[in-house]
Amino acid sequence: MQPIFIRPLTEPERAHIEARLRSGSAFVLRRCQILLASARGERAIAIARQLGCDDQTVRNVIKDFNEQGLDVLKKESCRPHRLRTSIADENLPALRDLLHRSPRDFGIARNLWSLPLVAQICLSQGLVAAPTTAASVRRALKRLGVSWKRARALDHQPRSAVCTKKKARDRLIAYAQPRSDWAIGFLDEGWWSRFALPRLYAWQDSEHPVRLVEQSWQKNDPDPKALACYGVLWQKGTTEEPVREQMWLRFVTGRPVSEITIQFLDWCCQQLAAQGKRQWLLIWDNASWHESRESAHLDQKTQPRGQTNGRRGTDFAFPTAHQKSLAQSN
C-alpha cells in the first residue's frame, strides 16, 4: 500500500494545530498529534503504533485533512442524518388498530403490551418484512402522533371480561335513560392538603424563584388540614348522544372518608327526591371509602329498620377507571 501523507502545512495552519495540542478534548488532541506526525514524514503505521490507535484511523484523518483542512478538528455528530424505519407509512393505521386490541387476540397469554412484543406481532401480522426493533416501533408511534404509554389491563382482567362488564353498564344506563323517575350520575371527588407539597413542576427565573415551604401543623391551628370536593355529573339523553350539562359540587373540610361520602349521598338523594326522582343510577370508582362497609349498607345506616321506602343498593363493578354502578332508590 502506497504511504499517505498530509499536504504541506501553511504557517497559520501549523500554528493553529500546535495551539490545539493544549485542548482538553482527547478527540482534538489525537488528531493534532496525527497531523503533526504526518507533517514530519512519519508513516501511518508508525503513527498508529505511537498513539495506540488503528492505522486506518490515521489514514482517515490524513485524507479528511487533505479534503477539508482544519475542519477535521471539529467533532461531528455520529448520529445518522436519516433514521431508517422498518414500518412504512401505509401500515401506520394498522399499527394503531393493533394496539387497540389485546395481546390475547394474537395468542399471547398476557394483558399488557410492550414495545418488543409489538415489534414481534408486527412481523407476524405482515406489517414489516423483516424483524424490527422496539426503537423502530417507538419512532412509528411518534410519526402517528402517539406517545408510548404502557397499556394497563383494566383491573388485571382478560379483555373478554372487560367488554362484558362494559356492556352490562351500558345496558343498565340504557334501561334507566327512558324512565322519568330515574337519574344517572357519575360521582368523583378530589382533595388537597395544606401540609403535603404538590408533585408539580413550575417555570421560574433567577430573579423570581418559586419557593415552596412545607408547612407544619400547629396544635392550635384553627384551619382544616385538608379540603375535599365532591361532585356529581348528571347525564341525560341517549347512550349514543349523552347530554352532560349539569354538575353538583360540595366542598367539605378534611379528606374523603366513608362518613362524609354518606352525607353527600344523602344530600343528593334529598335533592333528587325534591325533583320527583325515585331511582339513582350512580357510577363511581373503587375508592376505599366507596367500598367500605358503611357505604355498602346505606339502607342500614340511614333508615330505621323495617321501613320499606329506604335505599337499596346493587353493585356493578366495572373495570374502566375501576368504575362501579350503584342503583339506589328512595
Phi and psi restraints in degrees (value plus and minus 20) as a CYANA .aco file:
   2 GLN   PHI     -88.9   -48.9
   2 GLN   PSI     112.8   152.8
   3 PRO   PHI     -85.3   -45.3
   3 PRO   PSI     130.9   170.9
   4 ILE   PHI    -142.9  -102.9
   4 ILE   PSI     117.3   157.3
   5 PHE   PHI    -153.0  -113.0
   5 PHE   PSI     139.8   179.8
   6 ILE   PHI     -96.1   -56.1
   6 ILE   PSI     139.4   179.4
   7 ARG   PHI     -88.4   -48.4
   7 ARG   PSI     143.9   183.9
   8 PRO   PHI     -78.5   -38.5
   8 PRO   PSI     115.4   155.4
   9 LEU   PHI    -103.6   -63.6
   9 LEU   PSI     119.9   159.9
  10 THR   PHI    -100.7   -60.7
  10 THR   PSI     144.9   184.9
  11 GLU   PHI     -81.7   -41.7
  11 GLU   PSI     -64.7   -24.7
  12 PRO   PHI     -81.4   -41.4
  12 PRO   PSI     -58.1   -18.1
  13 GLU   PHI     -85.8   -45.8
  13 GLU   PSI     -62.7   -22.7
  14 ARG   PHI     -85.1   -45.1
  14 ARG   PSI     -60.9   -20.9
  15 ALA   PHI     -84.2   -44.2
  15 ALA   PSI     -60.0   -20.0
  16 HIS   PHI     -86.0   -46.0
  16 HIS   PSI     -62.0   -22.0
  17 ILE   PHI     -87.4   -47.4
  17 ILE   PSI     -62.0   -22.0
  18 GLU   PHI     -85.9   -45.9
  18 GLU   PSI     -54.0   -14.0
  19 ALA   PHI     -88.9   -48.9
  19 ALA   PSI     -52.3   -12.3
  20 ARG   PHI     -97.8   -57.8
  20 ARG   PSI     -23.9    16.1
  21 LEU   PHI     -86.3   -46.3
  21 LEU   PSI     -38.5     1.5
  22 ARG   PHI    -113.4   -73.4
  22 ARG   PSI      -7.3    32.7
  23 SER   PHI     -90.3   -50.3
  23 SER   PSI     126.7   166.7
  24 GLY   PHI    -101.7   -61.7
  24 GLY   PSI     -24.6    15.4
  25 SER   PHI    -110.4   -70.4
  25 SER   PSI     104.5   144.5
  26 ALA   PHI     -85.2   -45.2
  26 ALA   PSI     -50.2   -10.2
  27 PHE   PHI     -83.8   -43.8
  27 PHE   PSI     -69.3   -29.3
  28 VAL   PHI     -87.1   -47.1
  28 VAL   PSI     -62.4   -22.4
  29 LEU   PHI     -80.5   -40.5
  29 LEU   PSI     -65.7   -25.7
  30 ARG   PHI     -82.1   -42.1
  30 ARG   PSI     -61.8   -21.8
  31 ARG   PHI     -90.3   -50.3
  31 ARG   PSI     -55.8   -15.8
  32 CYS   PHI     -84.5   -44.5
  32 CYS   PSI     -61.0   -21.0
  33 GLN   PHI     -82.8   -42.8
  33 GLN   PSI     -59.1   -19.1
  34 ILE   PHI     -85.1   -45.1
  34 ILE   PSI     -65.1   -25.1
  35 LEU   PHI     -85.2   -45.2
  35 LEU   PSI     -63.3   -23.3
  36 LEU   PHI     -88.1   -48.1
  36 LEU   PSI     -57.1   -17.1
  37 ALA   PHI     -86.8   -46.8
  37 ALA   PSI     -59.7   -19.7
  38 SER   PHI     -88.2   -48.2
  38 SER   PSI     -53.9   -13.9
  39 ALA   PHI     -86.1   -46.1
  39 ALA   PSI     -46.0    -6.0
  40 ARG   PHI    -101.1   -61.1
  40 ARG   PSI     -22.2    17.8
  41 GLY   PHI      74.0   114.0
  41 GLY   PSI      -9.4    30.6
  42 GLU   PHI     -97.6   -57.6
  42 GLU   PSI     125.1   165.1
  43 ARG   PHI    -101.0   -61.0
  43 ARG   PSI     143.8   183.8
  44 ALA   PHI     -82.3   -42.3
  44 ALA   PSI     -59.0   -19.0
  45 ILE   PHI     -85.7   -45.7
  45 ILE   PSI     -61.7   -21.7
  46 ALA   PHI     -86.8   -46.8
  46 ALA   PSI     -59.4   -19.4
  47 ILE   PHI     -85.1   -45.1
  47 ILE   PSI     -62.3   -22.3
  48 ALA   PHI     -84.3   -44.3
  48 ALA   PSI     -59.5   -19.5
  49 ARG   PHI     -86.9   -46.9
  49 ARG   PSI     -55.7   -15.7
  50 GLN   PHI     -92.3   -52.3
  50 GLN   PSI     -57.7   -17.7
  51 LEU   PHI    -114.8   -74.8
  51 LEU   PSI     -28.0    12.0
  52 GLY   PHI      53.5    93.5
  52 GLY   PSI      18.3    58.3
  53 CYS   PHI    -151.2  -111.2
  53 CYS   PSI    -199.9  -159.9
  54 ASP   PHI    -101.0   -61.0
  54 ASP   PSI     123.7   163.7
  55 ASP   PHI     -85.8   -45.8
  55 ASP   PSI     -47.4    -7.4
  56 GLN   PHI     -88.5   -48.5
  56 GLN   PSI     -51.4   -11.4
  57 THR   PHI     -83.2   -43.2
  57 THR   PSI     -60.8   -20.8
  58 VAL   PHI     -83.6   -43.6
  58 VAL   PSI     -64.4   -24.4
  59 ARG   PHI     -82.5   -42.5
  59 ARG   PSI     -58.5   -18.5
  60 ASN   PHI     -84.5   -44.5
  60 ASN   PSI     -60.8   -20.8
  61 VAL   PHI     -84.6   -44.6
  61 VAL   PSI     -62.8   -22.8
  62 ILE   PHI     -83.5   -43.5
  62 ILE   PSI     -64.5   -24.5
  63 LYS   PHI     -83.7   -43.7
  63 LYS   PSI     -62.0   -22.0
  64 ASP   PHI     -86.3   -46.3
  64 ASP   PSI     -56.8   -16.8
  65 PHE   PHI     -86.2   -46.2
  65 PHE   PSI     -60.7   -20.7
  66 ASN   PHI     -84.5   -44.5
  66 ASN   PSI     -44.8    -4.8
  67 GLU   PHI    -115.8   -75.8
  67 GLU   PSI     -57.7   -17.7
  68 GLN   PHI    -130.4   -90.4
  68 GLN   PSI     -36.4     3.6
  69 GLY   PHI      56.9    96.9
  69 GLY   PSI    -160.1  -120.1
  70 LEU   PHI     -90.7   -50.7
  70 LEU   PSI     -30.0    10.0
  71 ASP   PHI     -84.3   -44.3
  71 ASP   PSI     -35.4     4.6
  72 VAL   PHI     -87.4   -47.4
  72 VAL   PSI     -36.3     3.7
  73 LEU   PHI    -103.6   -63.6
  73 LEU   PSI     -25.8    14.2
  74 LYS   PHI    -112.4   -72.4
  74 LYS   PSI     105.8   145.8
  75 LYS   PHI    -100.3   -60.3
  75 LYS   PSI     102.8   142.8
  76 GLU   PHI    -115.7   -75.7
  76 GLU   PSI     144.2   184.2
  77 SER   PHI     -89.1   -49.1
  77 SER   PSI     119.3   159.3
  78 CYS   PHI    -106.0   -66.0
  78 CYS   PSI     -25.1    14.9
  79 ARG   PHI     -92.8   -52.8
  79 ARG   PSI     116.2   156.2
  80 PRO   PHI     -83.5   -43.5
  80 PRO   PSI     128.7   168.7
  81 HIS   PHI     -87.7   -47.7
  81 HIS   PSI     -47.4    -7.4
  82 ARG   PHI    -158.5  -118.5
  82 ARG   PSI     101.7   141.7
  83 LEU   PHI    -103.2   -63.2
  83 LEU   PSI     108.9   148.9
  84 ARG   PHI    -100.3   -60.3
  84 ARG   PSI     121.6   161.6
  85 THR   PHI    -146.4  -106.4
  85 THR   PSI     120.4   160.4
  86 SER   PHI    -113.1   -73.1
  86 SER   PSI     -27.9    12.1
  87 ILE   PHI    -122.5   -82.5
  87 ILE   PSI      94.1   134.1
  88 ALA   PHI     -91.4   -51.4
  88 ALA   PSI     139.9   179.9
  89 ASP   PHI     -82.2   -42.2
  89 ASP   PSI     -54.8   -14.8
  90 GLU   PHI     -90.8   -50.8
  90 GLU   PSI     -34.7     5.3
  91 ASN   PHI    -117.1   -77.1
  91 ASN   PSI     -18.6    21.4
  92 LEU   PHI     -85.0   -45.0
  92 LEU   PSI     -61.9   -21.9
  93 PRO   PHI     -80.3   -40.3
  93 PRO   PSI     -57.0   -17.0
  94 ALA   PHI     -86.0   -46.0
  94 ALA   PSI     -54.5   -14.5
  95 LEU   PHI     -85.3   -45.3
  95 LEU   PSI     -60.8   -20.8
  96 ARG   PHI     -82.8   -42.8
  96 ARG   PSI     -63.7   -23.7
  97 ASP   PHI     -84.3   -44.3
  97 ASP   PSI     -55.2   -15.2
  98 LEU   PHI     -82.6   -42.6
  98 LEU   PSI     -61.5   -21.5
  99 LEU   PHI     -92.2   -52.2
  99 LEU   PSI     -38.1     1.9
 100 HIS   PHI    -102.2   -62.2
 100 HIS   PSI     -22.8    17.2
 101 ARG   PHI    -126.2   -86.2
 101 ARG   PSI     149.3   189.3
 102 SER   PHI    -109.0   -69.0
 102 SER   PSI     126.6   166.6
 103 PRO   PHI     -78.6   -38.6
 103 PRO   PSI     -44.1    -4.1
 104 ARG   PHI     -86.2   -46.2
 104 ARG   PSI     -44.1    -4.1
 105 ASP   PHI     -86.0   -46.0
 105 ASP   PSI     -37.8     2.2
 106 PHE   PHI    -130.0   -90.0
 106 PHE   PSI      -2.7    37.3
 107 GLY   PHI      62.6   102.6
 107 GLY   PSI      -4.3    35.7
 108 ILE   PHI    -118.2   -78.2
 108 ILE   PSI     104.4   144.4
 109 ALA   PHI    -103.9   -63.9
 109 ALA   PSI      43.7    83.7
 110 ARG   PHI    -178.5  -138.5
 110 ARG   PSI     143.9   183.9
 111 ASN   PHI    -125.7   -85.7
 111 ASN   PSI     -30.4     9.6
 112 LEU   PHI    -131.9   -91.9
 112 LEU   PSI     119.8   159.8
 113 TRP   PHI    -106.1   -66.1
 113 TRP   PSI     126.7   166.7
 114 SER   PHI    -151.6  -111.6
 114 SER   PSI     137.8   177.8
 115 LEU   PHI     -80.5   -40.5
 115 LEU   PSI     -64.5   -24.5
 116 PRO   PHI     -81.8   -41.8
 116 PRO   PSI     -55.5   -15.5
 117 LEU   PHI     -87.8   -47.8
 117 LEU   PSI     -59.6   -19.6
 118 VAL   PHI     -81.4   -41.4
 118 VAL   PSI     -62.2   -22.2
 119 ALA   PHI     -81.1   -41.1
 119 ALA   PSI     -58.6   -18.6
 120 GLN   PHI     -86.2   -46.2
 120 GLN   PSI     -63.4   -23.4
 121 ILE   PHI     -90.5   -50.5
 121 ILE   PSI     -54.0   -14.0
 122 CYS   PHI     -78.7   -38.7
 122 CYS   PSI     -58.0   -18.0
 123 LEU   PHI     -89.2   -49.2
 123 LEU   PSI     -63.4   -23.4
 124 SER   PHI     -89.7   -49.7
 124 SER   PSI     -47.4    -7.4
 125 GLN   PHI    -110.8   -70.8
 125 GLN   PSI     -19.5    20.5
 126 GLY   PHI      61.7   101.7
 126 GLY   PSI      -5.2    34.8
 127 LEU   PHI     -94.8   -54.8
 127 LEU   PSI     -42.2    -2.2
 128 VAL   PHI    -151.6  -111.6
 128 VAL   PSI     132.4   172.4
 129 ALA   PHI    -106.8   -66.8
 129 ALA   PSI     -41.4    -1.4
 130 ALA   PHI    -157.5  -117.5
 130 ALA   PSI     141.2   181.2
 131 PRO   PHI     -74.5   -34.5
 131 PRO   PSI     114.6   154.6
 132 THR   PHI    -135.1   -95.1
 132 THR   PSI     158.1   198.1
 133 THR   PHI    -135.7   -95.7
 133 THR   PSI     147.9   187.9
 134 ALA   PHI     -85.0   -45.0
 134 ALA   PSI     -55.9   -15.9
 135 ALA   PHI     -83.2   -43.2
 135 ALA   PSI     -57.4   -17.4
 136 SER   PHI     -85.8   -45.8
 136 SER   PSI     -58.9   -18.9
 137 VAL   PHI     -84.9   -44.9
 137 VAL   PSI     -61.6   -21.6
 138 ARG   PHI     -82.0   -42.0
 138 ARG   PSI     -61.2   -21.2
 139 ARG   PHI     -85.5   -45.5
 139 ARG   PSI     -57.4   -17.4
 140 ALA   PHI     -85.1   -45.1
 140 ALA   PSI     -59.8   -19.8
 141 LEU   PHI     -85.5   -45.5
 141 LEU   PSI     -55.9   -15.9
 142 LYS   PHI     -85.3   -45.3
 142 LYS   PSI     -56.9   -16.9
 143 ARG   PHI     -86.7   -46.7
 143 ARG   PSI     -47.5    -7.5
 144 LEU   PHI     -97.1   -57.1
 144 LEU   PSI     -32.5     7.5
 145 GLY   PHI      61.9   101.9
 145 GLY   PSI       3.3    43.3
 146 VAL   PHI    -136.6   -96.6
 146 VAL   PSI     109.1   149.1
 147 SER   PHI    -109.3   -69.3
 147 SER   PSI     117.1   157.1
 148 TRP   PHI     -92.0   -52.0
 148 TRP   PSI     102.6   142.6
 149 LYS   PHI    -150.6  -110.6
 149 LYS   PSI     109.4   149.4
 150 ARG   PHI     -82.0   -42.0
 150 ARG   PSI     103.2   143.2
 151 ALA   PHI     -86.9   -46.9
 151 ALA   PSI     117.4   157.4
 152 ARG   PHI    -120.6   -80.6
 152 ARG   PSI     110.9   150.9
 153 ALA   PHI     -97.1   -57.1
 153 ALA   PSI     101.4   141.4
 154 LEU   PHI     -84.6   -44.6
 154 LEU   PSI     100.4   140.4
 155 ASP   PHI      38.9    78.9
 155 ASP   PSI      -2.2    37.8
 156 HIS   PHI      35.5    75.5
 156 HIS   PSI      17.5    57.5
 157 GLN   PHI    -129.2   -89.2
 157 GLN   PSI     134.6   174.6
 158 PRO   PHI     -80.6   -40.6
 158 PRO   PSI     134.2   174.2
 159 ARG   PHI     -79.7   -39.7
 159 ARG   PSI     -55.0   -15.0
 160 SER   PHI     -81.2   -41.2
 160 SER   PSI     -61.5   -21.5
 161 ALA   PHI     -88.0   -48.0
 161 ALA   PSI     -55.7   -15.7
 162 VAL   PHI     -81.1   -41.1
 162 VAL   PSI     -68.2   -28.2
 163 CYS   PHI     -83.2   -43.2
 163 CYS   PSI     -59.6   -19.6
 164 THR   PHI     -81.2   -41.2
 164 THR   PSI     -64.4   -24.4
 165 LYS   PHI     -92.4   -52.4
 165 LYS   PSI     -52.3   -12.3
 166 LYS   PHI     -85.1   -45.1
 166 LYS   PSI     -59.4   -19.4
 167 LYS   PHI     -85.9   -45.9
 167 LYS   PSI     -56.6   -16.6
 168 ALA   PHI     -84.4   -44.4
 168 ALA   PSI     -60.4   -20.4
 169 ARG   PHI     -83.7   -43.7
 169 ARG   PSI     -64.4   -24.4
 170 ASP   PHI     -85.1   -45.1
 170 ASP   PSI     -56.9   -16.9
 171 ARG   PHI     -85.1   -45.1
 171 ARG   PSI     -58.3   -18.3
 172 LEU   PHI     -87.3   -47.3
 172 LEU   PSI     -59.9   -19.9
 173 ILE   PHI     -85.7   -45.7
 173 ILE   PSI     -62.0   -22.0
 174 ALA   PHI     -83.3   -43.3
 174 ALA   PSI     -52.7   -12.7
 175 TYR   PHI     -89.4   -49.4
 175 TYR   PSI     -58.2   -18.2
 176 ALA   PHI    -101.1   -61.1
 176 ALA   PSI     -45.1    -5.1
 177 GLN   PHI     -81.4   -41.4
 177 GLN   PSI     -66.5   -26.5
 178 PRO   PHI     -97.8   -57.8
 178 PRO   PSI     -25.8    14.2
 179 ARG   PHI    -111.9   -71.9
 179 ARG   PSI     103.3   143.3
 180 SER   PHI     -90.1   -50.1
 180 SER   PSI     -42.9    -2.9
 181 ASP   PHI    -114.4   -74.4
 181 ASP   PSI      -9.1    30.9
 182 TRP   PHI    -126.6   -86.6
 182 TRP   PSI     127.8   167.8
 183 ALA   PHI    -145.8  -105.8
 183 ALA   PSI     119.7   159.7
 184 ILE   PHI    -135.9   -95.9
 184 ILE   PSI      99.5   139.5
 185 GLY   PHI    -160.2  -120.2
 185 GLY   PSI     122.8   162.8
 186 PHE   PHI    -125.7   -85.7
 186 PHE   PSI     102.3   142.3
 187 LEU   PHI    -130.1   -90.1
 187 LEU   PSI     120.3   160.3
 188 ASP   PHI    -175.2  -135.2
 188 ASP   PSI     146.6   186.6
 189 GLU   PHI    -168.6  -128.6
 189 GLU   PSI     138.6   178.6
 190 GLY   PHI    -161.6  -121.6
 190 GLY   PSI     139.9   179.9
 191 TRP   PHI    -169.0  -129.0
 191 TRP   PSI     134.8   174.8
 192 TRP   PHI    -152.1  -112.1
 192 TRP   PSI     123.5   163.5
 193 SER   PHI    -129.3   -89.3
 193 SER   PSI     123.2   163.2
 194 ARG   PHI    -100.4   -60.4
 194 ARG   PSI     -30.5     9.5
 195 PHE   PHI    -134.7   -94.7
 195 PHE   PSI     -40.1    -0.1
 196 ALA   PHI    -111.7   -71.7
 196 ALA   PSI     107.9   147.9
 197 LEU   PHI     -90.6   -50.6
 197 LEU   PSI     118.2   158.2
 198 PRO   PHI     -91.5   -51.5
 198 PRO   PSI     126.7   166.7
 199 ARG   PHI    -108.4   -68.4
 199 ARG   PSI      51.0    91.0
 200 LEU   PHI    -149.8  -109.8
 200 LEU   PSI     142.4   182.4
 201 TYR   PHI    -139.6   -99.6
 201 TYR   PSI     127.2   167.2
 202 ALA   PHI    -161.5  -121.5
 202 ALA   PSI     127.6   167.6
 203 TRP   PHI     -96.7   -56.7
 203 TRP   PSI     126.1   166.1
 204 GLN   PHI    -171.3  -131.3
 204 GLN   PSI     141.1   181.1
 205 ASP   PHI    -138.9   -98.9
 205 ASP   PSI     152.8   192.8
 206 SER   PHI     -89.2   -49.2
 206 SER   PSI     -45.9    -5.9
 207 GLU   PHI    -104.4   -64.4
 207 GLU   PSI     -49.6    -9.6
 208 HIS   PHI    -149.9  -109.9
 208 HIS   PSI      52.0    92.0
 209 PRO   PHI     -90.1   -50.1
 209 PRO   PSI     128.7   168.7
 210 VAL   PHI    -107.5   -67.5
 210 VAL   PSI     101.1   141.1
 211 ARG   PHI    -138.1   -98.1
 211 ARG   PSI      95.5   135.5
 212 LEU   PHI    -119.9   -79.9
 212 LEU   PSI     101.6   141.6
 213 VAL   PHI    -126.0   -86.0
 213 VAL   PSI     103.0   143.0
 214 GLU   PHI     -95.3   -55.3
 214 GLU   PSI     101.5   141.5
 215 GLN   PHI    -102.5   -62.5
 215 GLN   PSI     131.4   171.4
 216 SER   PHI    -138.5   -98.5
 216 SER   PSI     118.6   158.6
 217 TRP   PHI     -95.7   -55.7
 217 TRP   PSI     113.3   153.3
 218 GLN   PHI    -122.7   -82.7
 218 GLN   PSI     130.0   170.0
 219 LYS   PHI     -81.8   -41.8
 219 LYS   PSI     -57.6   -17.6
 220 ASN   PHI    -118.8   -78.8
 220 ASN   PSI       0.4    40.4
 221 ASP   PHI     -89.4   -49.4
 221 ASP   PSI      98.7   138.7
 222 PRO   PHI     -99.0   -59.0
 222 PRO   PSI     -39.2     0.8
 223 ASP   PHI    -101.5   -61.5
 223 ASP   PSI     130.3   170.3
 224 PRO   PHI     -90.0   -50.0
 224 PRO   PSI     135.4   175.4
 225 LYS   PHI     -92.5   -52.5
 225 LYS   PSI     -51.6   -11.6
 226 ALA   PHI    -163.5  -123.5
 226 ALA   PSI     144.6   184.6
 227 LEU   PHI    -152.9  -112.9
 227 LEU   PSI     111.7   151.7
 228 ALA   PHI    -138.2   -98.2
 228 ALA   PSI     129.6   169.6
 229 CYS   PHI    -148.3  -108.3
 229 CYS   PSI     103.0   143.0
 230 TYR   PHI    -122.6   -82.6
 230 TYR   PSI     122.2   162.2
 231 GLY   PHI    -166.6  -126.6
 231 GLY   PSI     124.8   164.8
 232 VAL   PHI    -146.2  -106.2
 232 VAL   PSI     105.5   145.5
 233 LEU   PHI    -120.5   -80.5
 233 LEU   PSI      97.9   137.9
 234 TRP   PHI    -111.4   -71.4
 234 TRP   PSI     121.3   161.3
 235 GLN   PHI    -138.7   -98.7
 235 GLN   PSI     114.9   154.9
 236 LYS   PHI    -148.6  -108.6
 236 LYS   PSI     156.6   196.6
 237 GLY   PHI      64.2   104.2
 237 GLY   PSI    -190.8  -150.8
 238 THR   PHI    -105.5   -65.5
 238 THR   PSI     146.8   186.8
 239 THR   PHI     -88.4   -48.4
 239 THR   PSI     -48.4    -8.4
 240 GLU   PHI     -96.4   -56.4
 240 GLU   PSI     -55.3   -15.3
 241 GLU   PHI    -149.6  -109.6
 241 GLU   PSI      52.5    92.5
 242 PRO   PHI     -90.4   -50.4
 242 PRO   PSI     128.4   168.4
 243 VAL   PHI    -135.9   -95.9
 243 VAL   PSI      96.2   136.2
 244 ARG   PHI    -144.9  -104.9
 244 ARG   PSI      68.8   108.8
 245 GLU   PHI    -137.9   -97.9
 245 GLU   PSI     -25.6    14.4
 246 GLN   PHI    -144.2  -104.2
 246 GLN   PSI     118.4   158.4
 247 MET   PHI    -160.4  -120.4
 247 MET   PSI     119.4   159.4
 248 TRP   PHI    -128.5   -88.5
 248 TRP   PSI     110.5   150.5
 249 LEU   PHI    -144.9  -104.9
 249 LEU   PSI     122.6   162.6
 250 ARG   PHI    -159.9  -119.9
 250 ARG   PSI     111.6   151.6
 251 PHE   PHI    -126.9   -86.9
 251 PHE   PSI     114.8   154.8
 252 VAL   PHI    -155.6  -115.6
 252 VAL   PSI     136.9   176.9
 253 THR   PHI    -101.5   -61.5
 253 THR   PSI     127.7   167.7
 254 GLY   PHI      74.0   114.0
 254 GLY   PSI    -197.8  -157.8
 255 ARG   PHI    -119.8   -79.8
 255 ARG   PSI     143.7   183.7
 256 PRO   PHI     -85.3   -45.3
 256 PRO   PSI     105.8   145.8
 257 VAL   PHI    -156.4  -116.4
 257 VAL   PSI     151.7   191.7
 258 SER   PHI     -80.0   -40.0
 258 SER   PSI     -62.3   -22.3
 259 GLU   PHI     -81.9   -41.9
 259 GLU   PSI     -65.1   -25.1
 260 ILE   PHI     -88.9   -48.9
 260 ILE   PSI     -56.6   -16.6
 261 THR   PHI     -81.2   -41.2
 261 THR   PSI     -62.4   -22.4
 262 ILE   PHI     -84.7   -44.7
 262 ILE   PSI     -59.6   -19.6
 263 GLN   PHI     -82.4   -42.4
 263 GLN   PSI     -61.1   -21.1
 264 PHE   PHI     -86.7   -46.7
 264 PHE   PSI     -60.7   -20.7
 265 LEU   PHI     -83.7   -43.7
 265 LEU   PSI     -59.5   -19.5
 266 ASP   PHI     -80.7   -40.7
 266 ASP   PSI     -64.1   -24.1
 267 TRP   PHI     -82.6   -42.6
 267 TRP   PSI     -62.1   -22.1
 268 CYS   PHI     -83.6   -43.6
 268 CYS   PSI     -61.3   -21.3
 269 CYS   PHI     -83.9   -43.9
 269 CYS   PSI     -57.4   -17.4
 270 GLN   PHI     -84.9   -44.9
 270 GLN   PSI     -61.9   -21.9
 271 GLN   PHI     -85.7   -45.7
 271 GLN   PSI     -59.0   -19.0
 272 LEU   PHI     -88.1   -48.1
 272 LEU   PSI     -59.0   -19.0
 273 ALA   PHI     -82.5   -42.5
 273 ALA   PSI     -56.0   -16.0
 274 ALA   PHI     -86.9   -46.9
 274 ALA   PSI     -43.3    -3.3
 275 GLN   PHI    -111.4   -71.4
 275 GLN   PSI     -17.3    22.7
 276 GLY   PHI      64.7   104.7
 276 GLY   PSI      -4.3    35.7
 277 LYS   PHI    -109.1   -69.1
 277 LYS   PSI     115.0   155.0
 278 ARG   PHI    -133.8   -93.8
 278 ARG   PSI     -36.3     3.7
 279 GLN   PHI    -147.3  -107.3
 279 GLN   PSI     118.1   158.1
 280 TRP   PHI    -146.8  -106.8
 280 TRP   PSI      96.2   136.2
 281 LEU   PHI    -110.2   -70.2
 281 LEU   PSI      86.3   126.3
 282 LEU   PHI    -125.2   -85.2
 282 LEU   PSI     106.8   146.8
 283 ILE   PHI    -136.9   -96.9
 283 ILE   PSI     100.7   140.7
 284 TRP   PHI    -165.9  -125.9
 284 TRP   PSI    -196.5  -156.5
 285 ASP   PHI    -120.0   -80.0
 285 ASP   PSI    -192.1  -152.1
 286 ASN   PHI    -117.4   -77.4
 286 ASN   PSI      21.3    61.3
 287 ALA   PHI     -83.0   -43.0
 287 ALA   PSI     132.7   172.7
 288 SER   PHI     -81.3   -41.3
 288 SER   PSI     -55.5   -15.5
 289 TRP   PHI     -97.0   -57.0
 289 TRP   PSI     -30.2     9.8
 290 HIS   PHI    -105.2   -65.2
 290 HIS   PSI     -49.4    -9.4
 291 GLU   PHI    -119.5   -79.5
 291 GLU   PSI     -12.8    27.2
 292 SER   PHI     -88.8   -48.8
 292 SER   PSI     145.4   185.4
 293 ARG   PHI     -84.7   -44.7
 293 ARG   PSI     -55.4   -15.4
 294 GLU   PHI     -85.8   -45.8
 294 GLU   PSI     -62.9   -22.9
 295 SER   PHI     -90.8   -50.8
 295 SER   PSI     -50.6   -10.6
 296 ALA   PHI     -95.3   -55.3
 296 ALA   PSI     -36.1     3.9
 297 HIS   PHI    -146.2  -106.2
 297 HIS   PSI      38.2    78.2
 298 LEU   PHI     -84.3   -44.3
 298 LEU   PSI     -52.3   -12.3
 299 ASP   PHI     -87.7   -47.7
 299 ASP   PSI     -55.5   -15.5
 300 GLN   PHI     -96.4   -56.4
 300 GLN   PSI     -44.8    -4.8
 301 LYS   PHI    -107.5   -67.5
 301 LYS   PSI     -47.2    -7.2
 302 THR   PHI    -133.3   -93.3
 302 THR   PSI     -35.0     5.0
 303 GLN   PHI    -145.8  -105.8
 303 GLN   PSI     123.3   163.3
 304 PRO   PHI     -82.4   -42.4
 304 PRO   PSI     130.3   170.3
 305 ARG   PHI     -86.4   -46.4
 305 ARG   PSI     118.6   158.6
 306 GLY   PHI      82.0   122.0
 306 GLY   PSI     -38.3     1.7
 307 GLN   PHI     -96.5   -56.5
 307 GLN   PSI     122.5   162.5
 308 THR   PHI    -118.0   -78.0
 308 THR   PSI     -28.2    11.8
 309 ASN   PHI    -121.2   -81.2
 309 ASN   PSI       1.3    41.3
 310 GLY   PHI     -98.3   -58.3
 310 GLY   PSI     159.7   199.7
 311 ARG   PHI    -100.7   -60.7
 311 ARG   PSI     122.2   162.2
 312 ARG   PHI    -149.8  -109.8
 312 ARG   PSI     119.8   159.8
 313 GLY   PHI    -142.5  -102.5
 313 GLY   PSI     124.9   164.9
 314 THR   PHI    -150.0  -110.0
 314 THR   PSI     100.6   140.6
 315 ASP   PHI    -106.4   -66.4
 315 ASP   PSI     119.3   159.3
 316 PHE   PHI    -149.9  -109.9
 316 PHE   PSI      88.7   128.7
 317 ALA   PHI    -107.0   -67.0
 317 ALA   PSI     102.2   142.2
 318 PHE   PHI    -137.7   -97.7
 318 PHE   PSI     124.3   164.3
 319 PRO   PHI    -100.4   -60.4
 319 PRO   PSI     -38.8     1.2
 320 THR   PHI     -87.8   -47.8
 320 THR   PSI      90.2   130.2
 321 ALA   PHI      33.6    73.6
 321 ALA   PSI      11.4    51.4
 322 HIS   PHI      36.7    76.7
 322 HIS   PSI      21.9    61.9
 323 GLN   PHI     -97.6   -57.6
 323 GLN   PSI     130.8   170.8
 324 LYS   PHI    -164.7  -124.7
 324 LYS   PSI     132.3   172.3
 325 SER   PHI    -135.2   -95.2
 325 SER   PSI     119.0   159.0
 326 LEU   PHI    -146.8  -106.8
 326 LEU   PSI      92.4   132.4
 327 ALA   PHI    -108.0   -68.0
 327 ALA   PSI      98.7   138.7
 328 GLN   PHI    -143.8  -103.8
 328 GLN   PSI     128.5   168.5
 329 SER   PHI    -155.1  -115.1
 329 SER   PSI     127.9   167.9
